[in-house]
Amino acid sequence: MQTIIFYTAQIINQLISVYMLAIVVYALMSWFPNAYGTAIGRFLARIVEPFERLFNFATIGMISLAPLVALAVLTFVQYGVTYVGNLLITMSSQ
């Protein structure tokens, strides 16, 4: 049972890490002209923009801090998944 909990938490954390990488790549694409019009840009827009829209309140002038806030939230979610996984492993070993 402990190994199932451990591997489930690891898989969730890895998926969150991949999504965080997608957010970083999508944010960096703004530095290149017409990057959002490519196939990769359109794909990343479909998976990243719905989550980033939740944080559109984080702007300073023309600069959007939504990617940074999204990354911070996902980092806290990763810590939460790790904590709950460790808690469940500890509880199941007793």
PyMOL Python script that loads the backbone (N, CA, C, O; Angstrom):
from pymol import cmd

cmd.read_pdbstr("""\
ATOM      1  N   MET A   1       0.821  -1.193   0.000  1.00  0.00           N
ATOM      2  CA  MET A   1       0.000   0.000   0.000  1.00  0.00           C
ATOM      3  C   MET A   1       0.868   1.261   0.000  1.00  0.00           C
ATOM      4  O   MET A   1       0.544   2.258  -0.646  1.00  0.00           O
ATOM      5  N   GLN A   2       1.978   1.191   0.740  1.00  0.00           N
ATOM      6  CA  GLN A   2       2.861   2.348   0.815  1.00  0.00           C
ATOM      7  C   GLN A   2       3.472   2.676  -0.537  1.00  0.00           C
ATOM      8  O   GLN A   2       3.623   3.846  -0.887  1.00  0.00           O
ATOM      9  N   THR A   3       3.820   1.654  -1.290  1.00  0.00           N
ATOM     10  CA  THR A   3       4.425   1.907  -2.597  1.00  0.00           C
ATOM     11  C   THR A   3       3.426   2.517  -3.568  1.00  0.00           C
ATOM     12  O   THR A   3       3.803   3.348  -4.395  1.00  0.00           O
ATOM     13  N   ILE A   4       2.172   2.127  -3.486  1.00  0.00           N
ATOM     14  CA  ILE A   4       1.143   2.712  -4.354  1.00  0.00           C
ATOM     15  C   ILE A   4       0.980   4.194  -4.041  1.00  0.00           C
ATOM     16  O   ILE A   4       0.901   5.020  -4.950  1.00  0.00           O
ATOM     17  N   ILE A   5       0.930   4.522  -2.774  1.00  0.00           N
ATOM     18  CA  ILE A   5       0.800   5.925  -2.372  1.00  0.00           C
ATOM     19  C   ILE A   5       2.032   6.712  -2.811  1.00  0.00           C
ATOM     20  O   ILE A   5       1.910   7.819  -3.335  1.00  0.00           O
ATOM     21  N   PHE A   6       3.206   6.146  -2.599  1.00  0.00           N
ATOM     22  CA  PHE A   6       4.440   6.822  -2.964  1.00  0.00           C
ATOM     23  C   PHE A   6       4.496   7.093  -4.465  1.00  0.00           C
ATOM     24  O   PHE A   6       4.774   8.216  -4.885  1.00  0.00           O
ATOM     25  N   TYR A   7       4.233   6.062  -5.273  1.00  0.00           N
ATOM     26  CA  TYR A   7       4.315   6.238  -6.723  1.00  0.00           C
ATOM     27  C   TYR A   7       3.214   7.144  -7.257  1.00  0.00           C
ATOM     28  O   TYR A   7       3.432   7.871  -8.226  1.00  0.00           O
ATOM     29  N   THR A   8       2.050   7.112  -6.650  1.00  0.00           N
ATOM     30  CA  THR A   8       0.979   8.018  -7.067  1.00  0.00           C
ATOM     31  C   THR A   8       1.373   9.468  -6.804  1.00  0.00           C
ATOM     32  O   THR A   8       1.180  10.332  -7.660  1.00  0.00           O
ATOM     33  N   ALA A   9       1.920   9.730  -5.636  1.00  0.00           N
ATOM     34  CA  ALA A   9       2.380  11.090  -5.318  1.00  0.00           C
ATOM     35  C   ALA A   9       3.504  11.513  -6.255  1.00  0.00           C
ATOM     36  O   ALA A   9       3.552  12.667  -6.679  1.00  0.00           O
ATOM     37  N   GLN A  10       4.406  10.596  -6.581  1.00  0.00           N
ATOM     38  CA  GLN A  10       5.500  10.908  -7.499  1.00  0.00           C
ATOM     39  C   GLN A  10       4.987  11.220  -8.902  1.00  0.00           C
ATOM     40  O   GLN A  10       5.473  12.149  -9.547  1.00  0.00           O
ATOM     41  N   ILE A  11       4.020  10.458  -9.372  1.00  0.00           N
ATOM     42  CA  ILE A  11       3.460  10.695 -10.706  1.00  0.00           C
ATOM     43  C   ILE A  11       2.752  12.041 -10.754  1.00  0.00           C
ATOM     44  O   ILE A  11       2.904  12.790 -11.719  1.00  0.00           O
ATOM     45  N   ILE A  12       1.981  12.352  -9.723  1.00  0.00           N
ATOM     46  CA  ILE A  12       1.285  13.646  -9.680  1.00  0.00           C
ATOM     47  C   ILE A  12       2.296  14.787  -9.660  1.00  0.00           C
ATOM     48  O   ILE A  12       2.127  15.779 -10.368  1.00  0.00           O
ATOM     49  N   ASN A  13       3.338  14.652  -8.859  1.00  0.00           N
ATOM     50  CA  ASN A  13       4.374  15.695  -8.805  1.00  0.00           C
ATOM     51  C   ASN A  13       5.087  15.845 -10.145  1.00  0.00           C
ATOM     52  O   ASN A  13       5.407  16.965 -10.542  1.00  0.00           O
ATOM     53  N   GLN A  14       5.341  14.752 -10.843  1.00  0.00           N
ATOM     54  CA  GLN A  14       5.995  14.837 -12.153  1.00  0.00           C
ATOM     55  C   GLN A  14       5.079  15.498 -13.183  1.00  0.00           C
ATOM     56  O   GLN A  14       5.546  16.281 -14.010  1.00  0.00           O
ATOM     57  N   LEU A  15       3.787  15.191 -13.140  1.00  0.00           N
ATOM     58  CA  LEU A  15       2.848  15.838 -14.057  1.00  0.00           C
ATOM     59  C   LEU A  15       2.765  17.343 -13.801  1.00  0.00           C
ATOM     60  O   LEU A  15       2.689  18.139 -14.737  1.00  0.00           O
ATOM     61  N   ILE A  16       2.780  17.719 -12.529  1.00  0.00           N
ATOM     62  CA  ILE A  16       2.775  19.143 -12.187  1.00  0.00           C
ATOM     63  C   ILE A  16       4.062  19.806 -12.669  1.00  0.00           C
ATOM     64  O   ILE A  16       4.028  20.939 -13.148  1.00  0.00           O
ATOM     65  N   SER A  17       5.187  19.123 -12.552  1.00  0.00           N
ATOM     66  CA  SER A  17       6.459  19.674 -13.034  1.00  0.00           C
ATOM     67  C   SER A  17       6.445  19.883 -14.541  1.00  0.00           C
ATOM     68  O   SER A  17       6.954  20.890 -15.034  1.00  0.00           O
ATOM     69  N   VAL A  18       5.869  18.947 -15.270  1.00  0.00           N
ATOM     70  CA  VAL A  18       5.770  19.093 -16.724  1.00  0.00           C
ATOM     71  C   VAL A  18       4.868  20.275 -17.070  1.00  0.00           C
ATOM     72  O   VAL A  18       5.165  21.032 -17.995  1.00  0.00           O
ATOM     73  N   TYR A  19       3.777  20.435 -16.339  1.00  0.00           N
ATOM     74  CA  TYR A  19       2.871  21.556 -16.581  1.00  0.00           C
ATOM     75  C   TYR A  19       3.562  22.887 -16.248  1.00  0.00           C
ATOM     76  O   TYR A  19       3.363  23.883 -16.945  1.00  0.00           O
ATOM     77  N   MET A  20       4.357  22.899 -15.202  1.00  0.00           N
ATOM     78  CA  MET A  20       5.109  24.107 -14.857  1.00  0.00           C
ATOM     79  C   MET A  20       6.104  24.446 -15.965  1.00  0.00           C
ATOM     80  O   MET A  20       6.287  25.619 -16.292  1.00  0.00           O
ATOM     81  N   LEU A  21       6.739  23.447 -16.538  1.00  0.00           N
ATOM     82  CA  LEU A  21       7.641  23.682 -17.658  1.00  0.00           C
ATOM     83  C   LEU A  21       6.882  24.258 -18.852  1.00  0.00           C
ATOM     84  O   LEU A  21       7.387  25.142 -19.545  1.00  0.00           O
ATOM     85  N   ALA A  22       5.679  23.764 -19.090  1.00  0.00           N
ATOM     86  CA  ALA A  22       4.856  24.294 -20.181  1.00  0.00           C
ATOM     87  C   ALA A  22       4.536  25.765 -19.948  1.00  0.00           C
ATOM     88  O   ALA A  22       4.530  26.552 -20.894  1.00  0.00           O
ATOM     89  N   ILE A  23       4.272  26.145 -18.706  1.00  0.00           N
ATOM     90  CA  ILE A  23       3.993  27.549 -18.380  1.00  0.00           C
ATOM     91  C   ILE A  23       5.220  28.413 -18.652  1.00  0.00           C
ATOM     92  O   ILE A  23       5.102  29.504 -19.210  1.00  0.00           O
ATOM     93  N   VAL A  24       6.394  27.930 -18.262  1.00  0.00           N
ATOM     94  CA  VAL A  24       7.626  28.690 -18.481  1.00  0.00           C
ATOM     95  C   VAL A  24       7.893  28.849 -19.977  1.00  0.00           C
ATOM     96  O   VAL A  24       8.224  29.944 -20.431  1.00  0.00           O
ATOM     97  N   VAL A  25       7.755  27.782 -20.737  1.00  0.00           N
ATOM     98  CA  VAL A  25       7.989  27.856 -22.177  1.00  0.00           C
ATOM     99  C   VAL A  25       6.992  28.803 -22.825  1.00  0.00           C
ATOM    100  O   VAL A  25       7.363  29.595 -23.691  1.00  0.00           O
ATOM    101  N   TYR A  26       5.728  28.729 -22.414  1.00  0.00           N
ATOM    102  CA  TYR A  26       4.705  29.606 -22.974  1.00  0.00           C
ATOM    103  C   TYR A  26       5.011  31.068 -22.653  1.00  0.00           C
ATOM    104  O   TYR A  26       4.820  31.941 -23.500  1.00  0.00           O
ATOM    105  N   ALA A  27       5.478  31.334 -21.454  1.00  0.00           N
ATOM    106  CA  ALA A  27       5.831  32.710 -21.092  1.00  0.00           C
ATOM    107  C   ALA A  27       7.036  33.197 -21.891  1.00  0.00           C
ATOM    108  O   ALA A  27       7.072  34.353 -22.313  1.00  0.00           O
ATOM    109  N   LEU A  28       8.005  32.344 -22.098  1.00  0.00           N
ATOM    110  CA  LEU A  28       9.191  32.733 -22.866  1.00  0.00           C
ATOM    111  C   LEU A  28       8.884  32.941 -24.345  1.00  0.00           C
ATOM    112  O   LEU A  28       9.605  33.663 -25.034  1.00  0.00           O
ATOM    113  N   MET A  29       7.827  32.318 -24.831  1.00  0.00           N
ATOM    114  CA  MET A  29       7.452  32.483 -26.236  1.00  0.00           C
ATOM    115  C   MET A  29       7.041  33.915 -26.546  1.00  0.00           C
ATOM    116  O   MET A  29       7.037  34.318 -27.709  1.00  0.00           O
ATOM    117  N   SER A  30       6.699  34.679 -25.533  1.00  0.00           N
ATOM    118  CA  SER A  30       6.297  36.068 -25.770  1.00  0.00           C
ATOM    119  C   SER A  30       7.487  36.916 -26.231  1.00  0.00           C
ATOM    120  O   SER A  30       7.288  38.014 -26.749  1.00  0.00           O
ATOM    121  N   TRP A  31       8.695  36.435 -26.055  1.00  0.00           N
ATOM    122  CA  TRP A  31       9.883  37.175 -26.467  1.00  0.00           C
ATOM    123  C   TRP A  31      10.139  37.048 -27.967  1.00  0.00           C
ATOM    124  O   TRP A  31      10.895  37.836 -28.536  1.00  0.00           O
ATOM    125  N   PHE A  32       9.517  36.065 -28.608  1.00  0.00           N
ATOM    126  CA  PHE A  32       9.780  35.804 -30.020  1.00  0.00           C
ATOM    127  C   PHE A  32       8.560  36.175 -30.858  1.00  0.00           C
ATOM    128  O   PHE A  32       7.439  35.788 -30.529  1.00  0.00           O
ATOM    129  N   PRO A  33       8.772  36.916 -31.929  1.00  0.00           N
ATOM    130  CA  PRO A  33       7.639  37.321 -32.759  1.00  0.00           C
ATOM    131  C   PRO A  33       6.964  36.119 -33.418  1.00  0.00           C
ATOM    132  O   PRO A  33       7.634  35.207 -33.904  1.00  0.00           O
ATOM    133  N   ASN A  34       5.663  36.128 -33.428  1.00  0.00           N
ATOM    134  CA  ASN A  34       4.827  35.095 -34.065  1.00  0.00           C
ATOM    135  C   ASN A  34       5.016  33.702 -33.478  1.00  0.00           C
ATOM    136  O   ASN A  34       4.640  32.721 -34.119  1.00  0.00           O
ATOM    137  N   ALA A  35       5.577  33.586 -32.305  1.00  0.00           N
ATOM    138  CA  ALA A  35       5.778  32.266 -31.694  1.00  0.00           C
ATOM    139  C   ALA A  35       4.450  31.644 -31.281  1.00  0.00           C
ATOM    140  O   ALA A  35       4.307  30.421 -31.303  1.00  0.00           O
ATOM    141  N   TYR A  36       3.477  32.471 -30.905  1.00  0.00           N
ATOM    142  CA  TYR A  36       2.179  31.943 -30.499  1.00  0.00           C
ATOM    143  C   TYR A  36       1.394  31.391 -31.687  1.00  0.00           C
ATOM    144  O   TYR A  36       0.449  30.626 -31.495  1.00  0.00           O
ATOM    145  N   GLY A  37       1.766  31.763 -32.900  1.00  0.00           N
ATOM    146  CA  GLY A  37       1.071  31.294 -34.092  1.00  0.00           C
ATOM    147  C   GLY A  37       1.533  29.935 -34.575  1.00  0.00           C
ATOM    148  O   GLY A  37       0.906  29.351 -35.459  1.00  0.00           O
ATOM    149  N   THR A  38       2.611  29.419 -34.019  1.00  0.00           N
ATOM    150  CA  THR A  38       3.110  28.101 -34.422  1.00  0.00           C
ATOM    151  C   THR A  38       2.244  27.008 -33.807  1.00  0.00           C
ATOM    152  O   THR A  38       1.409  27.273 -32.942  1.00  0.00           O
ATOM    153  N   ALA A  39       2.451  25.785 -34.262  1.00  0.00           N
ATOM    154  CA  ALA A  39       1.681  24.654 -33.735  1.00  0.00           C
ATOM    155  C   ALA A  39       1.949  24.456 -32.246  1.00  0.00           C
ATOM    156  O   ALA A  39       1.028  24.182 -31.477  1.00  0.00           O
ATOM    157  N   ILE A  40       3.202  24.595 -31.844  1.00  0.00           N
ATOM    158  CA  ILE A  40       3.545  24.452 -30.418  1.00  0.00           C
ATOM    159  C   ILE A  40       2.910  25.578 -29.614  1.00  0.00           C
ATOM    160  O   ILE A  40       2.402  25.353 -28.516  1.00  0.00           O
ATOM    161  N   GLY A  41       2.939  26.783 -30.158  1.00  0.00           N
ATOM    162  CA  GLY A  41       2.339  27.921 -29.472  1.00  0.00           C
ATOM    163  C   GLY A  41       0.843  27.752 -29.274  1.00  0.00           C
ATOM    164  O   GLY A  41       0.310  28.057 -28.207  1.00  0.00           O
ATOM    165  N   ARG A  42       0.166  27.262 -30.309  1.00  0.00           N
ATOM    166  CA  ARG A  42      -1.277  27.041 -30.182  1.00  0.00           C
ATOM    167  C   ARG A  42      -1.581  25.932 -29.188  1.00  0.00           C
ATOM    168  O   ARG A  42      -2.535  26.032 -28.416  1.00  0.00           O
ATOM    169  N   PHE A  43      -0.767  24.863 -29.203  1.00  0.00           N
ATOM    170  CA  PHE A  43      -0.960  23.769 -28.256  1.00  0.00           C
ATOM    171  C   PHE A  43      -0.757  24.243 -26.819  1.00  0.00           C
ATOM    172  O   PHE A  43      -1.567  23.950 -25.940  1.00  0.00           O
ATOM    173  N   LEU A  44       0.328  24.975 -26.590  1.00  0.00           N
ATOM    174  CA  LEU A  44       0.589  25.480 -25.244  1.00  0.00           C
ATOM    175  C   LEU A  44      -0.489  26.465 -24.800  1.00  0.00           C
ATOM    176  O   LEU A  44      -0.857  26.498 -23.626  1.00  0.00           O
ATOM    177  N   ALA A  45      -0.993  27.261 -25.732  1.00  0.00           N
ATOM    178  CA  ALA A  45      -2.053  28.207 -25.385  1.00  0.00           C
ATOM    179  C   ALA A  45      -3.293  27.468 -24.903  1.00  0.00           C
ATOM    180  O   ALA A  45      -3.952  27.905 -23.959  1.00  0.00           O
ATOM    181  N   ARG A  46      -3.616  26.345 -25.549  1.00  0.00           N
ATOM    182  CA  ARG A  46      -4.800  25.579 -25.135  1.00  0.00           C
ATOM    183  C   ARG A  46      -4.655  24.969 -23.754  1.00  0.00           C
ATOM    184  O   ARG A  46      -5.648  24.830 -23.039  1.00  0.00           O
ATOM    185  N   ILE A  47      -3.440  24.602 -23.360  1.00  0.00           N
ATOM    186  CA  ILE A  47      -3.298  23.961 -22.052  1.00  0.00           C
ATOM    187  C   ILE A  47      -2.899  24.925 -20.945  1.00  0.00           C
ATOM    188  O   ILE A  47      -3.166  24.654 -19.774  1.00  0.00           O
ATOM    189  N   VAL A  48      -2.263  26.053 -21.289  1.00  0.00           N
ATOM    190  CA  VAL A  48      -1.759  26.968 -20.258  1.00  0.00           C
ATOM    191  C   VAL A  48      -2.729  28.119 -19.976  1.00  0.00           C
ATOM    192  O   VAL A  48      -2.947  28.474 -18.817  1.00  0.00           O
ATOM    193  N   GLU A  49      -3.306  28.698 -21.018  1.00  0.00           N
ATOM    194  CA  GLU A  49      -4.123  29.898 -20.828  1.00  0.00           C
ATOM    195  C   GLU A  49      -5.324  29.719 -19.886  1.00  0.00           C
ATOM    196  O   GLU A  49      -5.605  30.634 -19.113  1.00  0.00           O
ATOM    197  N   PRO A  50      -6.040  28.595 -19.912  1.00  0.00           N
ATOM    198  CA  PRO A  50      -7.162  28.479 -18.965  1.00  0.00           C
ATOM    199  C   PRO A  50      -6.734  28.596 -17.499  1.00  0.00           C
ATOM    200  O   PRO A  50      -7.444  29.189 -16.687  1.00  0.00           O
ATOM    201  N   PHE A  51      -5.575  28.031 -17.166  1.00  0.00           N
ATOM    202  CA  PHE A  51      -5.099  28.117 -15.788  1.00  0.00           C
ATOM    203  C   PHE A  51      -4.561  29.512 -15.482  1.00  0.00           C
ATOM    204  O   PHE A  51      -4.791  30.046 -14.397  1.00  0.00           O
ATOM    205  N   GLU A  52      -3.843  30.103 -16.441  1.00  0.00           N
ATOM    206  CA  GLU A  52      -3.289  31.440 -16.214  1.00  0.00           C
ATOM    207  C   GLU A  52      -4.376  32.502 -16.111  1.00  0.00           C
ATOM    208  O   GLU A  52      -4.183  33.509 -15.430  1.00  0.00           O
ATOM    209  N   ARG A  53      -5.501  32.303 -16.763  1.00  0.00           N
ATOM    210  CA  ARG A  53      -6.592  33.280 -16.676  1.00  0.00           C
ATOM    211  C   ARG A  53      -7.087  33.470 -15.252  1.00  0.00           C
ATOM    212  O   ARG A  53      -7.628  34.522 -14.910  1.00  0.00           O
ATOM    213  N   LEU A  54      -6.902  32.454 -14.427  1.00  0.00           N
ATOM    214  CA  LEU A  54      -7.313  32.572 -13.023  1.00  0.00           C
ATOM    215  C   LEU A  54      -6.515  33.644 -12.295  1.00  0.00           C
ATOM    216  O   LEU A  54      -6.953  34.161 -11.267  1.00  0.00           O
ATOM    217  N   PHE A  55      -5.339  33.978 -12.831  1.00  0.00           N
ATOM    218  CA  PHE A  55      -4.436  34.904 -12.151  1.00  0.00           C
ATOM    219  C   PHE A  55      -4.219  36.187 -12.935  1.00  0.00           C
ATOM    220  O   PHE A  55      -3.189  36.841 -12.771  1.00  0.00           O
ATOM    221  N   ASN A  56      -5.164  36.558 -13.779  1.00  0.00           N
ATOM    222  CA  ASN A  56      -5.032  37.779 -14.581  1.00  0.00           C
ATOM    223  C   ASN A  56      -5.065  39.041 -13.731  1.00  0.00           C
ATOM    224  O   ASN A  56      -4.732  40.118 -14.226  1.00  0.00           O
ATOM    225  N   PHE A  57      -5.455  38.936 -12.476  1.00  0.00           N
ATOM    226  CA  PHE A  57      -5.458  40.098 -11.594  1.00  0.00           C
ATOM    227  C   PHE A  57      -4.037  40.564 -11.275  1.00  0.00           C
ATOM    228  O   PHE A  57      -3.842  41.701 -10.847  1.00  0.00           O
ATOM    229  N   ALA A  58      -3.059  39.705 -11.478  1.00  0.00           N
ATOM    230  CA  ALA A  58      -1.668  40.013 -11.127  1.00  0.00           C
ATOM    231  C   ALA A  58      -0.971  40.708 -12.290  1.00  0.00           C
ATOM    232  O   ALA A  58      -0.211  40.090 -13.036  1.00  0.00           O
ATOM    233  N   THR A  59      -1.238  41.993 -12.429  1.00  0.00           N
ATOM    234  CA  THR A  59      -0.569  42.767 -13.472  1.00  0.00           C
ATOM    235  C   THR A  59      -0.018  44.052 -12.876  1.00  0.00           C
ATOM    236  O   THR A  59      -0.594  44.635 -11.958  1.00  0.00           O
ATOM    237  N   ILE A  60       1.101  44.471 -13.417  1.00  0.00           N
ATOM    238  CA  ILE A  60       1.682  45.761 -13.055  1.00  0.00           C
ATOM    239  C   ILE A  60       1.857  46.506 -14.372  1.00  0.00           C
ATOM    240  O   ILE A  60       2.774  46.218 -15.142  1.00  0.00           O
ATOM    241  N   GLY A  61       0.989  47.444 -14.618  1.00  0.00           N
ATOM    242  CA  GLY A  61       1.024  48.160 -15.886  1.00  0.00           C
ATOM    243  C   GLY A  61       0.739  47.206 -17.023  1.00  0.00           C
ATOM    244  O   GLY A  61      -0.323  46.586 -17.071  1.00  0.00           O
ATOM    245  N   MET A  62       1.682  47.088 -17.937  1.00  0.00           N
ATOM    246  CA  MET A  62       1.534  46.195 -19.085  1.00  0.00           C
ATOM    247  C   MET A  62       2.167  44.821 -18.841  1.00  0.00           C
ATOM    248  O   MET A  62       2.139  43.959 -19.720  1.00  0.00           O
ATOM    249  N   ILE A  63       2.727  44.623 -17.665  1.00  0.00           N
ATOM    250  CA  ILE A  63       3.424  43.372 -17.368  1.00  0.00           C
ATOM    251  C   ILE A  63       2.492  42.453 -16.584  1.00  0.00           C
ATOM    252  O   ILE A  63       1.988  42.820 -15.523  1.00  0.00           O
ATOM    253  N   SER A  64       2.273  41.265 -17.117  1.00  0.00           N
ATOM    254  CA  SER A  64       1.436  40.278 -16.448  1.00  0.00           C
ATOM    255  C   SER A  64       2.308  39.369 -15.584  1.00  0.00           C
ATOM    256  O   SER A  64       3.287  38.786 -16.051  1.00  0.00           O
ATOM    257  N   LEU A  65       1.934  39.267 -14.342  1.00  0.00           N
ATOM    258  CA  LEU A  65       2.634  38.372 -13.424  1.00  0.00           C
ATOM    259  C   LEU A  65       1.891  37.051 -13.247  1.00  0.00           C
ATOM    260  O   LEU A  65       2.211  36.267 -12.354  1.00  0.00           O
ATOM    261  N   ALA A  66       0.899  36.809 -14.103  1.00  0.00           N
ATOM    262  CA  ALA A  66       0.098  35.587 -14.012  1.00  0.00           C
ATOM    263  C   ALA A  66       0.951  34.321 -14.093  1.00  0.00           C
ATOM    264  O   ALA A  66       0.692  33.384 -13.339  1.00  0.00           O
ATOM    265  N   PRO A  67       1.957  34.246 -14.973  1.00  0.00           N
ATOM    266  CA  PRO A  67       2.771  33.020 -14.982  1.00  0.00           C
ATOM    267  C   PRO A  67       3.514  32.792 -13.662  1.00  0.00           C
ATOM    268  O   PRO A  67       3.632  31.655 -13.205  1.00  0.00           O
ATOM    269  N   LEU A  68       4.008  33.856 -13.059  1.00  0.00           N
ATOM    270  CA  LEU A  68       4.713  33.702 -11.782  1.00  0.00           C
ATOM    271  C   LEU A  68       3.774  33.247 -10.677  1.00  0.00           C
ATOM    272  O   LEU A  68       4.130  32.388  -9.870  1.00  0.00           O
ATOM    273  N   VAL A  69       2.584  33.814 -10.637  1.00  0.00           N
ATOM    274  CA  VAL A  69       1.611  33.421  -9.621  1.00  0.00           C
ATOM    275  C   VAL A  69       1.177  31.970  -9.863  1.00  0.00           C
ATOM    276  O   VAL A  69       1.029  31.198  -8.915  1.00  0.00           O
ATOM    277  N   ALA A  70       0.975  31.605 -11.126  1.00  0.00           N
ATOM    278  CA  ALA A  70       0.591  30.232 -11.447  1.00  0.00           C
ATOM    279  C   ALA A  70       1.674  29.243 -11.012  1.00  0.00           C
ATOM    280  O   ALA A  70       1.372  28.186 -10.459  1.00  0.00           O
ATOM    281  N   LEU A  71       2.927  29.595 -11.266  1.00  0.00           N
ATOM    282  CA  LEU A  71       4.026  28.723 -10.841  1.00  0.00           C
ATOM    283  C   LEU A  71       4.101  28.609  -9.324  1.00  0.00           C
ATOM    284  O   LEU A  71       4.371  27.530  -8.795  1.00  0.00           O
ATOM    285  N   ALA A  72       3.864  29.713  -8.620  1.00  0.00           N
ATOM    286  CA  ALA A  72       3.879  29.677  -7.155  1.00  0.00           C
ATOM    287  C   ALA A  72       2.759  28.782  -6.629  1.00  0.00           C
ATOM    288  O   ALA A  72       2.969  27.997  -5.705  1.00  0.00           O
ATOM    289  N   VAL A  73       1.583  28.900  -7.213  1.00  0.00           N
ATOM    290  CA  VAL A  73       0.451  28.068  -6.784  1.00  0.00           C
ATOM    291  C   VAL A  73       0.754  26.592  -7.035  1.00  0.00           C
ATOM    292  O   VAL A  73       0.498  25.749  -6.175  1.00  0.00           O
ATOM    293  N   LEU A  74       1.289  26.285  -8.189  1.00  0.00           N
ATOM    294  CA  LEU A  74       1.608  24.887  -8.492  1.00  0.00           C
ATOM    295  C   LEU A  74       2.717  24.346  -7.593  1.00  0.00           C
ATOM    296  O   LEU A  74       2.720  23.160  -7.262  1.00  0.00           O
ATOM    297  N   THR A  75       3.651  25.195  -7.197  1.00  0.00           N
ATOM    298  CA  THR A  75       4.687  24.773  -6.253  1.00  0.00           C
ATOM    299  C   THR A  75       4.064  24.408  -4.911  1.00  0.00           C
ATOM    300  O   THR A  75       4.426  23.399  -4.307  1.00  0.00           O
ATOM    301  N   PHE A  76       3.127  25.232  -4.447  1.00  0.00           N
ATOM    302  CA  PHE A  76       2.435  24.909  -3.194  1.00  0.00           C
ATOM    303  C   PHE A  76       1.619  23.634  -3.323  1.00  0.00           C
ATOM    304  O   PHE A  76       1.534  22.857  -2.371  1.00  0.00           O
ATOM    305  N   VAL A  77       1.022  23.406  -4.476  1.00  0.00           N
ATOM    306  CA  VAL A  77       0.269  22.167  -4.699  1.00  0.00           C
ATOM    307  C   VAL A  77       1.217  20.972  -4.654  1.00  0.00           C
ATOM    308  O   VAL A  77       0.879  19.933  -4.087  1.00  0.00           O
ATOM    309  N   GLN A  78       2.394  21.113  -5.246  1.00  0.00           N
ATOM    310  CA  GLN A  78       3.373  20.027  -5.178  1.00  0.00           C
ATOM    311  C   GLN A  78       3.770  19.718  -3.734  1.00  0.00           C
ATOM    312  O   GLN A  78       3.844  18.556  -3.335  1.00  0.00           O
ATOM    313  N   TYR A  79       4.022  20.762  -2.965  1.00  0.00           N
ATOM    314  CA  TYR A  79       4.350  20.550  -1.553  1.00  0.00           C
ATOM    315  C   TYR A  79       3.189  19.868  -0.829  1.00  0.00           C
ATOM    316  O   TYR A  79       3.407  18.997   0.014  1.00  0.00           O
ATOM    317  N   GLY A  80       1.985  20.254  -1.148  1.00  0.00           N
ATOM    318  CA  GLY A  80       0.813  19.637  -0.531  1.00  0.00           C
ATOM    319  C   GLY A  80       0.680  18.176  -0.891  1.00  0.00           C
ATOM    320  O   GLY A  80       0.376  17.353  -0.027  1.00  0.00           O
ATOM    321  N   VAL A  81       0.902  17.835  -2.150  1.00  0.00           N
ATOM    322  CA  VAL A  81       0.825  16.434  -2.580  1.00  0.00           C
ATOM    323  C   VAL A  81       1.890  15.615  -1.868  1.00  0.00           C
ATOM    324  O   VAL A  81       1.620  14.504  -1.410  1.00  0.00           O
ATOM    325  N   THR A  82       3.095  16.157  -1.772  1.00  0.00           N
ATOM    326  CA  THR A  82       4.172  15.453  -1.080  1.00  0.00           C
ATOM    327  C   THR A  82       3.829  15.257   0.391  1.00  0.00           C
ATOM    328  O   THR A  82       4.038  14.178   0.947  1.00  0.00           O
ATOM    329  N   TYR A  83       3.303  16.303   1.018  1.00  0.00           N
ATOM    330  CA  TYR A  83       2.959  16.217   2.440  1.00  0.00           C
ATOM    331  C   TYR A  83       1.859  15.181   2.680  1.00  0.00           C
ATOM    332  O   TYR A  83       1.967  14.345   3.578  1.00  0.00           O
ATOM    333  N   VAL A  84       0.806  15.244   1.873  1.00  0.00           N
ATOM    334  CA  VAL A  84      -0.299  14.290   2.049  1.00  0.00           C
ATOM    335  C   VAL A  84       0.179  12.872   1.766  1.00  0.00           C
ATOM    336  O   VAL A  84      -0.214  11.937   2.463  1.00  0.00           O
ATOM    337  N   GLY A  85       1.026  12.703   0.746  1.00  0.00           N
ATOM    338  CA  GLY A  85       1.566  11.372   0.465  1.00  0.00           C
ATOM    339  C   GLY A  85       2.373  10.834   1.626  1.00  0.00           C
ATOM    340  O   GLY A  85       2.217   9.675   2.011  1.00  0.00           O
ATOM    341  N   ASN A  86       3.237  11.665   2.186  1.00  0.00           N
ATOM    342  CA  ASN A  86       4.032  11.231   3.354  1.00  0.00           C
ATOM    343  C   ASN A  86       3.142  10.955   4.549  1.00  0.00           C
ATOM    344  O   ASN A  86       3.390  10.018   5.307  1.00  0.00           O
ATOM    345  N   LEU A  87       2.112  11.760   4.721  1.00  0.00           N
ATOM    346  CA  LEU A  87       1.174  11.548   5.835  1.00  0.00           C
ATOM    347  C   LEU A  87       0.447  10.224   5.690  1.00  0.00           C
ATOM    348  O   LEU A  87       0.299   9.485   6.663  1.00  0.00           O
ATOM    349  N   LEU A  88      -0.010   9.916   4.474  1.00  0.00           N
ATOM    350  CA  LEU A  88      -0.699   8.656   4.248  1.00  0.00           C
ATOM    351  C   LEU A  88       0.230   7.471   4.405  1.00  0.00           C
ATOM    352  O   LEU A  88      -0.179   6.426   4.910  1.00  0.00           O
ATOM    353  N   ILE A  89       1.468   7.615   3.982  1.00  0.00           N
ATOM    354  CA  ILE A  89       2.427   6.522   4.149  1.00  0.00           C
ATOM    355  C   ILE A  89       2.701   6.273   5.629  1.00  0.00           C
ATOM    356  O   ILE A  89       2.786   5.128   6.072  1.00  0.00           O
ATOM    357  N   THR A  90       2.837   7.365   6.389  1.00  0.00           N
ATOM    358  CA  THR A  90       3.065   7.220   7.832  1.00  0.00           C
ATOM    359  C   THR A  90       1.873   6.580   8.514  1.00  0.00           C
ATOM    360  O   THR A  90       2.034   5.721   9.381  1.00  0.00           O
ATOM    361  N   MET A  91       0.685   6.991   8.127  1.00  0.00           N
ATOM    362  CA  MET A  91      -0.528   6.431   8.742  1.00  0.00           C
ATOM    363  C   MET A  91      -0.699   4.953   8.385  1.00  0.00           C
ATOM    364  O   MET A  91      -1.143   4.169   9.224  1.00  0.00           O
ATOM    365  N   SER A  92      -0.354   4.560   7.155  1.00  0.00           N
ATOM    366  CA  SER A  92      -0.540   3.170   6.762  1.00  0.00           C
ATOM    367  C   SER A  92       0.521   2.254   7.356  1.00  0.00           C
ATOM    368  O   SER A  92       0.313   1.044   7.440  1.00  0.00           O
ATOM    369  N   SER A  93       1.650   2.810   7.768  1.00  0.00           N
ATOM    370  CA  SER A  93       2.698   1.970   8.356  1.00  0.00           C
ATOM    371  C   SER A  93       2.467   1.705   9.837  1.00  0.00           C
ATOM    372  O   SER A  93       3.135   0.854  10.424  1.00  0.00           O
ATOM    373  N   GLN A  94       1.547   2.411  10.437  1.00  0.00           N
ATOM    374  CA  GLN A  94       1.303   2.214  11.874  1.00  0.00           C
ATOM    375  C   GLN A  94       0.356   1.085  12.127  1.00  0.00           C
ATOM    376  O   GLN A  94       0.045   0.787  13.280  1.00  0.00           O
TER     377      GLN A  94
END
""", "prot")
cmd.dss("prot")
cmd.show_as("cartoon", "prot")
cmd.util.cbc("prot")
cmd.orient("prot")
